[in-house]
């Protein structure tokens, strides 16, 4: 069974940086990672950033100018570079994927990686 596997979360001080990665396990080209969502305690899951295989991107207003999403199509991997992190960025970050390469979101989810921004 193909799964989306996230890595790169952790604890960082305000103003710091983290880089998240998402890659499918198993048959790596049966699911295409598309982007990142996050869910903070007591809040709904929300879009952080998404990218198509062609490179079109979408960002939440709250992360524009601080986060950058990118992908390596040869490795079928999506990255999220997070700079100037704030305490309000603290959440579980989930990778989202789809079986179709041209979409920006789909029905597949990773298990999540915790990002905590705190001094």
Secondary structure, DSSP 8 states (H G I E B T S, - for coil): --EEEEE--EEE-TT--EEEEEEEESSTTSSEEEEEEEE-TTS--EEEEEE-TT--EEE-GGGTTTEEEEEETTTTEEEEEE-S--GGG-EEEEEEEESSTT-S--SEE---EEEEE--
